[in-house]
Structure formats: structure tokens, C-alpha cells
Amino acid sequence: MEYLNIKVLDEDGQEKPLRDLVLGRWTVLYFYPKDNTPGCTTEGKEFTELLPEFEKLGVQVIGVSRDSPKSHRRFKEKHGIKVRLISDPGAELHKALGAWGKKKSYGREYEGAIRSTFILNPEGKIVWKKIKVRAKGHAAQVLEEVKRLINDDREDNTVIP
């Protein structure tokens, strides 16, 4: 789980290893290409709308892009986004988790962020992932998956006399 050692920038611009942000609680880590673009705004707003339900389950939601902390602050203020946003300016975390690769747009091929989501358990282990997701409706799908995973985890840890 080397990805836990990768350093990212938190919302205050402080460099921290991912482990400092995710260990000890369930985490939804969603990667998106760019602040203030239509799909990314839709995804951020949908996760924000469902944030109270994630929080009731003890789950934090963190969005990741290459944008700067300053860009993230403006994005959050402009669109009322409440989820935590972190910066991976060199795309190191993107690449380590498979959220970076070849893309095509208008016949042009280039490398960039691939919209992807990962669910990490409290030990930081990836227990679910989806690469190349569609923004619209995705947050609700992730919430259902989180509920299933947490329920399965509780059943696995049930002590039977």
C-alpha cells in the first residue's frame, strides 16, 4: 500500500502523505479532471448533496485533482461544494492508483486524469474501485456500494458465541 505514502496538498496547501488523511476511517477517494468543468461540477455537487448520508455512516469523501488548493477553494465557494478537495499536482497519486492515462477528445489523444473512484477501509486498503466513471448519478452509486461494504465488514467482524 505504497500509495499511502504519496504526498498530496491539503486544502490549506500543506503537504501530507495520503495516510494522514485516510487512516482510521472509511474513505471515498474520487478523482476528477478539473475544477469548474461541467462533469466535475456535477460530481462535486452530487457528492455534496449526499455528504450527510456518507457522514452518518462514518465515511469521509475526498475529491482529488491536479488543481491547486487555491483553485479548489474558488471551486468550492462558487458551487457550494462541501467535500474535502486535495491536490495531486504531479499526478503521482493518480498514476499509482490507475486514475491517469490516455484519453481522446475531438480526435486528439493525450494523457490526463481519468474520472475514477476508490473506497478505502479504515486501514487504508482499497476495497472497491471504478475507473472511467460517468459523473451524473455516480455519487449515489458510490453511497450504495459504501453501505454494502460497511455492512459486509460488520458481518465479517461479528463474534459468534
C-alpha positions, -999 to +999 in steps of 0.1 A: +000+000+000+028+024-011+001+048-023-005+058+013+030+074+014+024+096-016+023+133-006-006+155-016-016+191-007-045+195+017-069+224+014-045+247+032-017+239+008+001+218+034+020+187+021+009+155+038+011+118+030-022+103+020-021+081+051-025+112+073-058+119+056-074+085+053-062+061+080-087+054+108-120+058+088-137+047+057-129+070+028-143+076-007-115+090-028-128+103-061-105+116-089-118+142-113-101+160-142-105+197-135-122+222-112-151+243-127-158+220-156-193+207-162-188+170-153-166+177-123-190+203-110-219+178-113-199+152-095-188+175-067-224+188-062-238+153-061-213+141-035-220+173-015-257+166-016-252+131-003-224+141+022-247+139+053-256+103+044-219+094+040-211+111+073-239+092+091-220+060+081-187+074+093-174+079+058-154+108+046-155+119+009-123+134-006-121+147-042-087+147-059-074+166-089-042+183-101-057+217-094-041+239-068-055+244-033-064+280-043-084+267-073-101+242-051-112+270-027-126+290-055-144+260-070-159+251-036-171+287-030-185+292-065-206+259-065-212+253-028-192+222-027-187+208+008-165+177+003-128+180+011-107+186-020-070+177-022-043+184-048-021+160-065-002+184-087+023+159-102-004+133-107+017+108-086-013+095-067-034+095-099-008+073-116-003+050-086-040+042-084-047+040-122-066+073-124-042+086-151-038+075-187-046+080-224-077+099-233-092+111-265-111+143-272-122+155-306-098+130-322-068+142-302-051+117-279-034+129-247-027+118-212-048+131-183-069+123-153-094+095-157-125+100-136-122+072-110-134+064-075-119+043-048-133+032-015-107+027+013-113+008+045-100+023+078-067+005+073-062+024+040-068-007+018-086-002-014-117-024-011-136-011-042-127+008-073-143+020-105-123+035-134-138+057-161-170+066-143-198+089-155-202+119-133-240+121-133-255+097-107-221+084-096-222+096-060-255+077-054-239+046-068-209+050-045-231+056-015-249+022-021-216+005-025-203+020+007-234+008+026-228-027+012-191-028+021-197-015+056-225-039+062-203-068+049-174-056+071-197-056+102-209-091+094-173-103+090-164-089+124-194-103+142-184-126+171-204-157+171-205-174+205 
